[in-house]
Amino acid sequence: MTVIQVEQLSKSYFVPEREAGLGAALKSLVRRKNREVKAVDAISFEIGPGEVVGFLGPNGAGKTTTLKMLSGLLYPTGGAARVLGHTPEKRERGFLTQVTLVMGNRSQLQWDIPALDSYDLQRAIYGLDPAGYRRTRDELIELMQVGDLVRKPVRNLSLGERMKVEFIGALLHNPKVIFLDEPTLGLDVTMQRRLREFVAGYNARTGATVLLTSHYMADVEALCKRVIVIHHGTLLYDGDLAGLSARFASYKTISASFDQTPPALDGYGEVVATDGLRVTLRVPKAETSRATARLLTDLAVVDLTVEDPPIDDVIEKVFSSPVVK
Amino acid sequence: MAIVRLWWNYVRVGVLGEVQYRVNFLVQLLQSAIALATGLIVLALIFSYTQTLGGWTGPELLALMGVHTLVGGLIHMSIQPNMERLMQDVQNGTLDYALIKPADSQALVSVREFRLWQGVDVAIGAIVIGVAVFQLREALGWEQALGFGLALLCGAGMIYAFWLILTTGAFWWVRMENLLELWQGLYSAGRAPVGIYPDWLRYGLTFLVPVAFAVTVPAEAVTGRLTLETLAGAVALAAALLIGARWFWFFGLKHYSGASA
C-alpha cells in the first residue's frame, strides 16, 4: 500500500526576464519577456505508510515545489500525484484533515496572542471534538516540553521556542502525512536535536508518514533511512541513505595508524589529513582494495579502516553536478 | 453555518489581539471624531449657501454621511484588513497555511482579520443616521428599515466582491497596493450622492466601483427615495459580483505559485 504516489509530476513557471539597466527596465514595461522555468520535471516515486523520507536537493532544485504540490497548494502542470488516495490539488476536506505542513521560515500562529488561543482556532477549523483536542494538545505540550511557553504571546518567543509551538499547532489534528520543509532552519544545534528526536518519536508512536526537506544532513541522517535526491527538477536518486555514497562517491577514505612515523604515502593515495601517527588517504573507489593491500604489505600498520566519504561530501558532489538537459 | 462559526472564531482571535493594543482604540476614537467634525463643518458650510444639493436636503445628506461612515467602518473593520493580509500572504508565501486548512479557501481568507477598534466608525455612522432620521421628522417604517438593511447588505457584498477581484490579481501581479490606494480616493467620492456627479463618473461609481450601491442606495432607503427597481438592481448586481468574484478566486488560485522558500 502506498501513501504517496507520484507519476511524471511536473511544474513549470513563467518568470519575467530582462537585461540589467534602466533602458532594459523601461523596455520591459512595454514589452515583457517571459521564460518558462521547469521547477519540477517529470519525477516519479512512491512512499509507503510510516516511512520517513528525506527529500534532498540544492536551493532551487524543486523540493519545496514538489512538497507544495503534494500538499495541494500548487497545481501541477503535468503528471499526477495521489496522497492518501486523494488528488492533492482538489483540496478535499477529507485530504486536508489528514495532512500537515511545517515550514521552518514561516509561522502560522497568530503573532499577538498566546499559542493556546491559536490552537483553539485550529480546533474550530479542523472541527476537532473538544475532549480529544485537549488530550492531544496536552500530550504534545508534554512531549515537546514547552510548559508555559504556550501561554506567552508568540511574538515574545525565541525562534526555537516558536518552532516548538508551531509543531504542536501543526499536529493537533493527528495528521497521517507530515510535510516538513526545512523545519530546523536557523535553529541552534540543541534545538535541532530536540526537534529531530520529537519527529522520530512522533513517527514511531503514530506511524505517520513524513516527507522532510533539509539542508542539514544531520536531520536526514538521524531521521531518514530513505532519501530522494532531486536536482534541476529531475530525480537523481531514490534509495537508502547508505546507497547514496555507493552511487555517487567516486572515492573512499582509508585511515591508517602506524607505530612509528610512516614514510611519504603519496604513492598510495591522496593524503588528506595527518594527525600524529594516523594518516587519512583519499583513494579512487576502484583502487581501494589494491591500495589497502599494498599498505598492509609494505608498512607496519597498527589499525586500518576503510570508509565511505562523509555524506555531506557526497551530497556536495551531487549538487555541484552540471545541468544535464 | 460553518462559515459563521469560522468567522466568529476569527473575530474572537481578532478581539484578543486588538485588546493588547489599547492605545489604538484612543487613536481610532480621535481619528473618527476629527473625520466626523470635518464632515459636519463641510455640510454646515454648504447648507449656509443653499437649501439643497442635487435635490438632497441637509438632513438627507447627513444620513448619507452616516451611511458613508458606517460602511467605511465595516470596510476597515473586516474587508480591507483581510484583503491586505491576503496580498501580503501571496507576496510572502504564507498563504500556504490558509490553503492547507480544511475550510473553504475563499471564506477563510475573507474572515481571518478583524479590527475591533474600527467599530468606532460603525457606531458613529449609526448615531449620525439616527440623528438624521430624527431631523427628517419622518418615522422610519419597517419597509424602509428592511430596504435599508437589504441595500446595506448588498452594498457590503458588492464592495467585498470588488476588493476580492482586485486582490486576486495579486496571484499574477503580486503587488496590488497601488490599486487599493486608488479605491480609498474613489470611496471618498461617496460622501456626496452620486447623482450630483457628471454621467461618466456616476456610471463609474455605480458599475465599475460600486460606491453608489454601497452608500447612496442605502441612504436613499433611509430618506424614503429608494425605488423597488433600484433595490432589485442592487440585489442582482451584488449576486453577479459575488458569483464572479468566487469564480475569479478559484481561477486565480490555479496560478498561485507560492513565494520561493
Interface residues (C-beta under 8 A of the other chain):
Chain A: Y13 N59 G60 T64 T65 K68 S71 G72 L73 L74 Y75 R91 R93 L96 T97 V99 T100 L101 M103 N105 R106 S107 Q108 Q110 W111 D112 I113 D117 S118 D120 L121 A124 I125 Y126 G127 P153 D181 E182
Chain B: R5 L6 N9 Y10 V13 L16 G17 Q20 Y21 N92 G93 T94 D96 Y97 L99 I100 K101 P102 A103 S105 L108 K254 Y256 S257 G258 S260 A261
